[in-house]
């Protein structure tokens, strides 16, 4: 349980950093970032599998060569959906969502690798 709480807190801090780096992503405070991370987890749990299934024909057409790009587009869409739900967390456009999702993914990978 402690590991989960720590992971959520670190990811929320990472979201605040990403909001500072990417123009078009706004987080009003650490509380909004915490709520955004929790909603993002729920969105990823429920909507991401549907998005992956819907992207399967595109993956088959490209013979899986663009799967990494498709994954980041899905991550961006999930970030955009979470921003639509959470007050105090805004993503203005697809490009900020894409770059924000990319930085969040890389940041989480780096933090997971360090710990």
GUSE-972996 format. One record per residue (C-alpha): residue number from 0; z, x, y; residue in three letters. Coordinates in steps of 0.05 Angstrom, whole numbers. Each point is the difference from the previous one (the first is absolute). Last residue first. Layout:
BEGIN
{NUM,{Z,X,Y},"Ala"}
...
//
This chain:
BEGIN
{114,{-152,280,53},"Unk"}
{113,{-55,40,32},"Unk"}
{112,{-55,-32,-41},"Unk"}
{111,{25,-70,15},"Unk"}
{110,{2,17,74},"Unk"}
{109,{-70,29,-2},"Unk"}
{108,{-28,-60,-38},"Unk"}
{107,{35,-48,48},"Unk"}
{106,{-30,37,59},"Unk"}
{105,{-69,0,-31},"Unk"}
{104,{3,-75,-13},"Unk"}
{103,{29,-15,69},"Unk"}
{102,{-52,44,33},"Unk"}
{101,{-57,-34,-36},"Unk"}
{100,{29,-70,13},"Unk"}
{99,{5,17,74},"Unk"}
{98,{-71,27,1},"Unk"}
{97,{-27,-64,-32},"Unk"}
{96,{44,-48,40},"Unk"}
{95,{-19,36,64},"Unk"}
{94,{-73,-8,-18},"Unk"}
{93,{7,-73,-22},"Unk"}
{92,{24,-27,66},"Unk"}
{91,{64,-7,40},"Unk"}
{90,{58,10,-47},"Unk"}
{89,{65,-31,24},"Unk"}
{88,{72,3,-24},"Unk"}
{87,{52,-35,42},"Unk"}
{86,{-5,-65,-38},"Unk"}
{85,{-21,12,-72},"Unk"}
{84,{-53,-45,-32},"Unk"}
{83,{-65,24,33},"Unk"}
{82,{23,72,-5},"Unk"}
{81,{10,-9,-75},"Unk"}
{80,{-71,-26,-7},"Unk"}
{79,{-27,60,39},"Unk"}
{78,{39,48,-44},"Unk"}
{77,{-28,-34,-62},"Unk"}
{76,{-71,4,29},"Unk"}
{75,{9,74,14},"Unk"}
{74,{25,13,-71},"Unk"}
{73,{-61,-38,-27},"Unk"}
{72,{-45,44,43},"Unk"}
{71,{37,61,-25},"Unk"}
{70,{-10,-22,-72},"Unk"}
{69,{-74,-13,11},"Unk"}
{68,{-8,69,29},"Unk"}
{67,{33,32,-60},"Unk"}
{66,{-41,-44,-47},"Unk"}
{65,{-65,25,31},"Unk"}
{64,{-27,35,-62},"Unk"}
{63,{22,-56,-46},"Unk"}
{62,{-70,-13,-26},"Unk"}
{61,{-19,-22,71},"Unk"}
{60,{-22,-69,-26},"Unk"}
{59,{62,-3,-44},"Unk"}
{58,{48,13,57},"Unk"}
{57,{-36,-51,43},"Unk"}
{56,{7,-50,-57},"Unk"}
{55,{75,18,-7},"Unk"}
{54,{17,-12,73},"Unk"}
{53,{22,-72,-13},"Unk"}
{52,{44,25,-57},"Unk"}
{51,{31,52,46},"Unk"}
{50,{11,-52,54},"Unk"}
{49,{35,-47,-49},"Unk"}
{48,{45,58,-24},"Unk"}
{47,{16,16,73},"Unk"}
{46,{21,-70,19},"Unk"}
{45,{66,-7,-38},"Unk"}
{44,{34,67,-6},"Unk"}
{43,{-35,33,59},"Unk"}
{42,{18,-59,44},"Unk"}
{41,{72,4,-24},"Unk"}
{40,{4,75,14},"Unk"}
{39,{-33,-10,68},"Unk"}
{38,{52,-54,15},"Unk"}
{37,{56,50,-15},"Unk"}
{36,{-34,54,41},"Unk"}
{35,{-11,-47,58},"Unk"}
{34,{72,-23,-1},"Unk"}
{33,{24,72,4},"Unk"}
{32,{-51,15,55},"Unk"}
{31,{23,-61,40},"Unk"}
{30,{71,25,-6},"Unk"}
{29,{-21,70,21},"Unk"}
{28,{-30,-25,64},"Unk"}
{27,{-58,-35,34},"Unk"}
{26,{-53,28,-47},"Unk"}
{25,{-70,5,28},"Unk"}
{24,{-64,23,-35},"Unk"}
{23,{-62,3,44},"Unk"}
{22,{4,73,19},"Unk"}
{21,{22,38,-61},"Unk"}
{20,{51,56,7},"Unk"}
{19,{61,-39,26},"Unk"}
{18,{-12,-56,-49},"Unk"}
{17,{-6,51,-56},"Unk"}
{16,{69,28,20},"Unk"}
{15,{30,-70,-1},"Unk"}
{14,{-32,-13,-68},"Unk"}
{13,{30,66,-26},"Unk"}
{12,{69,-23,23},"Unk"}
{11,{-12,-65,-38},"Unk"}
{10,{-23,40,-61},"Unk"}
{9,{64,42,4},"Unk"}
{8,{43,-63,4},"Unk"}
{7,{-37,-34,-57},"Unk"}
{6,{5,62,-44},"Unk"}
{5,{74,8,15},"Unk"}
{4,{14,-73,-17},"Unk"}
{3,{-39,8,-65},"Unk"}
{2,{35,65,-19},"Unk"}
{1,{68,-32,14},"Unk"}
{0,{-17,-57,-47},"Unk"}
//
